[in-house]
Amino acid sequence: MTSSASTFDQIRSTTLSDLVQEEILRGIKTGELTVGAKLNEIELSTRLRISRSPVREAFRALEEAGLVVLEKNRGVFIRDLSDEEALELYQVRAGLDETAGRLLTPHITDAQIEELTGLVTQLEITAVTGGVNLHFPLNIAFHDRIVEMTGNSMLLGVYRQVVNRMHLLRRRGFSLSGSSAASHAEHRIILEALTRRDVDAAACAMRQHVENGFKRAIAAHHLEENQSSNTMAT
């Protein structure tokens, strides 16, 4: 009986830890939790009505995933990524997207093309009327759906792990003037290649889109740093 209870407690703790991780990741995706934000163990346990143990487990798991940093005697903070780390993530992501393009293009259906076209249209509309908090999740959904459509569960799992870390910096590119328009144009190029069932063109367009996204993110980050420096100087 004791053994069964212990097993149940372990399963429950793991499930609650997953819940905490999902809540923190949601906050990062929506922009509620930004780089450098401190996570409060007591506040999370109170708000989610759970003990502090699964919260601590969640913090450790998120640290392993590269989303938070645990600083001794200071607490837990949403992690910042250096330009070098960002480059590495984008390089991996570019390879994954290119692979997804090669896998999906020969087998994509008209219904799937129609679905993706609808997502791109929504993206273009929300970029004008909805702001980043609506546009950002739709952009994520568009690319995630492409990878999901390949039917390769291993690729999808790895892709989502990489994208979860990229949530720490992907919002940067949207603060750069003209970045949304450039991104939309690249989405249309991807759609056109998929519609033609042109494997090489689709793979190339998807890789190029990620590489261009990296350039936009870095440019926006440097712009923010310069603006911050100018503000401090005045």
C-alpha positions as CSV (number, residue, x, y, z in Angstrom):
1,M,0.0,0.0,0.0
2,T,2.8,2.4,0.9
3,S,4.6,1.5,-2.4
4,S,1.4,2.2,-4.4
5,A,0.9,5.5,-2.6
6,S,4.5,6.5,-3.3
7,T,4.1,5.7,-7.0
8,F,0.9,7.7,-7.2
9,D,2.6,10.7,-5.5
10,Q,5.5,10.5,-8.0
11,I,3.1,10.4,-11.0
12,R,1.0,13.3,-9.5
13,S,4.1,15.3,-8.9
14,T,5.3,14.8,-12.4
15,T,1.9,15.8,-13.8
16,L,1.8,18.9,-11.7
17,S,5.4,19.8,-12.7
18,D,4.3,19.5,-16.4
19,L,1.4,21.9,-15.6
20,V,3.8,24.5,-14.1
21,Q,6.1,24.2,-17.1
22,E,3.2,24.7,-19.5
23,E,2.1,27.8,-17.6
24,I,5.6,29.3,-17.6
25,L,6.0,28.5,-21.4
26,R,2.6,30.1,-22.0
27,G,3.8,33.2,-20.3
28,I,6.9,33.3,-22.4
29,K,4.9,32.9,-25.6
30,T,2.4,35.6,-24.8
31,G,5.1,38.0,-23.6
32,E,3.8,38.1,-20.0
33,L,7.2,36.7,-19.0
34,T,10.1,38.5,-20.6
35,V,13.9,37.9,-20.5
36,G,15.2,38.6,-17.0
37,A,11.8,38.2,-15.3
38,K,12.0,36.5,-11.9
39,L,9.8,33.5,-11.3
40,N,8.2,33.4,-7.8
41,E,7.9,29.8,-6.4
42,I,5.4,30.8,-3.8
43,E,3.3,32.8,-6.2
44,L,3.1,30.0,-8.7
45,S,2.3,27.4,-6.1
46,T,-0.5,29.6,-4.7
47,R,-2.0,30.6,-8.0
48,L,-2.0,27.0,-9.3
49,R,-3.1,25.6,-5.9
50,I,-0.3,23.1,-5.7
51,S,2.6,22.4,-3.4
52,R,6.0,24.0,-4.0
53,S,7.7,20.7,-4.8
54,P,6.4,20.3,-8.4
55,V,7.2,24.0,-8.9
56,R,10.8,23.4,-8.0
57,E,10.8,20.3,-10.3
58,A,9.4,22.4,-13.1
59,F,12.2,25.0,-12.6
60,R,14.8,22.3,-12.9
61,A,13.3,20.9,-16.0
62,L,13.0,24.3,-17.6
63,E,16.7,25.0,-16.7
64,E,17.6,21.7,-18.5
65,A,15.5,22.9,-21.5
66,G,17.5,26.2,-21.6
67,L,14.5,28.4,-20.8
68,V,15.4,29.6,-17.3
69,V,18.5,30.1,-15.2
70,L,18.8,29.3,-11.5
71,E,21.0,31.7,-9.7
72,K,22.2,30.8,-6.2
73,N,20.8,33.0,-3.5
74,R,18.9,35.1,-6.1
75,G,16.2,32.9,-7.6
76,V,15.0,31.7,-11.0
77,F,14.9,34.0,-14.0
78,I,13.7,33.8,-17.6
79,R,16.9,33.2,-19.5
80,D,18.4,35.6,-22.1
81,L,20.2,34.2,-25.1
82,S,23.4,35.6,-26.6
83,D,23.8,36.3,-30.3
84,E,26.0,33.2,-30.6
85,E,23.3,31.0,-28.9
86,A,20.6,32.5,-31.1
87,L,22.7,31.7,-34.2
88,E,23.1,28.1,-33.2
89,L,19.4,27.8,-32.6
90,Y,18.5,29.3,-35.9
91,Q,21.0,27.0,-37.7
92,V,19.4,24.0,-36.2
93,R,15.9,25.3,-37.0
94,A,16.9,26.1,-40.6
95,G,17.9,22.5,-41.1
96,L,14.7,21.2,-39.5
97,D,12.5,23.4,-41.7
98,E,14.4,22.4,-44.8
99,T,13.9,18.8,-44.0
100,A,10.2,19.4,-43.4
101,G,9.9,21.0,-46.8
102,R,11.6,18.0,-48.5
103,L,9.4,15.5,-46.6
104,L,6.1,17.3,-47.1
105,T,6.2,18.7,-50.6
106,P,5.9,15.4,-52.6
107,H,2.8,14.3,-50.5
108,I,1.0,17.5,-49.6
109,T,-2.7,17.5,-50.5
110,D,-4.8,20.3,-51.9
111,A,-6.7,20.4,-48.6
112,Q,-3.5,21.0,-46.7
113,I,-2.4,23.7,-49.1
114,E,-5.8,25.4,-48.5
115,E,-5.3,25.1,-44.8
116,L,-1.9,26.7,-44.9
117,T,-3.1,29.4,-47.2
118,G,-5.8,30.3,-44.7
119,L,-3.2,30.5,-41.9
120,V,-1.0,32.9,-44.0
121,T,-4.1,35.1,-44.8
122,Q,-4.9,35.3,-41.1
123,L,-1.3,36.2,-40.4
124,E,-1.4,39.0,-42.8
125,I,-4.6,40.4,-41.4
126,T,-3.5,40.2,-37.7
127,A,-0.2,41.9,-38.6
128,V,-2.3,45.0,-39.4
129,T,-5.2,44.7,-37.0
130,G,-4.3,42.3,-34.2
131,G,-0.9,43.3,-32.9
132,V,2.0,41.0,-31.9
133,N,0.0,39.1,-29.3
134,L,-2.3,37.7,-31.9
135,H,0.2,37.6,-34.8
136,F,2.9,35.8,-32.9
137,P,0.9,32.6,-32.0
138,L,-0.4,32.4,-35.5
139,N,3.1,32.6,-36.9
140,I,4.1,29.7,-34.6
141,A,1.0,27.7,-35.6
142,F,1.8,28.1,-39.3
143,H,5.3,26.7,-39.1
144,D,4.3,24.0,-36.6
145,R,1.5,22.8,-38.8
146,I,3.9,22.4,-41.8
147,V,6.2,20.2,-39.7
148,E,3.2,18.3,-38.3
149,M,1.9,17.6,-41.8
150,T,5.1,15.7,-42.6
151,G,3.8,12.9,-40.3
152,N,7.3,12.5,-38.9
153,S,6.7,12.5,-35.1
154,M,10.5,12.5,-34.3
155,L,11.0,15.6,-36.4
156,L,8.0,17.3,-34.8
157,G,9.3,16.5,-31.3
158,V,12.8,17.9,-31.9
159,Y,11.4,20.9,-33.8
160,R,9.1,21.9,-30.9
161,Q,12.0,21.6,-28.4
162,V,14.0,24.0,-30.5
163,V,11.1,26.4,-31.0
164,N,10.4,26.5,-27.3
165,R,13.9,27.9,-26.7
166,M,13.5,30.3,-29.6
167,H,10.4,31.8,-27.9
168,L,13.0,33.7,-25.8
169,L,14.1,35.7,-28.8
170,R,11.7,35.4,-31.6
171,R,9.6,38.4,-30.6
172,R,12.6,40.6,-31.3
173,G,12.1,40.5,-35.1
174,F,8.6,42.0,-34.9
175,S,9.9,45.2,-33.4
176,L,11.9,46.0,-36.5
177,S,10.1,48.2,-39.1
178,G,9.2,46.2,-42.2
179,S,9.9,42.8,-40.7
180,S,6.3,41.5,-40.8
181,A,5.9,42.4,-44.5
182,A,9.2,40.6,-45.4
183,S,8.0,37.6,-43.4
184,H,4.7,37.5,-45.2
185,A,6.3,37.6,-48.6
186,E,8.5,34.7,-47.6
187,H,5.4,32.7,-46.4
188,R,3.8,33.2,-49.9
189,I,7.0,32.0,-51.6
190,I,6.9,28.8,-49.4
191,L,3.2,28.3,-50.3
192,E,3.9,28.8,-54.0
193,A,6.6,26.1,-53.9
194,L,4.4,23.7,-52.0
195,T,1.6,24.3,-54.5
196,R,3.9,23.5,-57.4
197,R,5.2,20.4,-55.5
198,D,8.7,21.7,-56.2
199,V,10.7,19.9,-53.5
200,D,14.0,21.9,-54.0
201,A,12.2,25.2,-54.1
202,A,10.1,24.5,-51.0
203,A,13.1,23.3,-49.0
204,C,15.2,26.3,-50.1
205,A,12.4,28.8,-49.3
206,M,11.9,27.3,-45.8
207,R,15.6,27.4,-45.0
208,Q,15.9,31.0,-46.4
209,H,12.9,32.1,-44.4
210,V,14.5,31.0,-41.1
211,E,17.9,32.5,-42.0
212,N,16.2,35.8,-42.9
213,G,14.3,35.6,-39.6
214,F,17.6,35.3,-37.8
215,K,18.9,38.5,-39.5
216,R,15.8,40.4,-38.6
217,A,15.9,39.2,-34.9
218,I,19.6,40.2,-34.6
219,A,19.0,43.6,-36.3
220,A,16.0,44.3,-33.9
221,H,18.0,43.3,-30.9
222,H,20.9,45.6,-31.8
223,L,18.4,48.4,-32.5
224,E,16.9,47.9,-29.0
225,E,20.3,48.0,-27.4
226,N,21.2,51.2,-29.3
227,Q,18.0,52.9,-28.3
228,S,18.5,51.8,-24.7
229,S,22.1,53.2,-24.7
230,N,20.8,56.5,-26.2
231,T,18.1,56.8,-23.5
232,M,20.7,56.3,-20.8
233,A,23.0,58.8,-22.3
234,T,20.3,61.5,-22.3
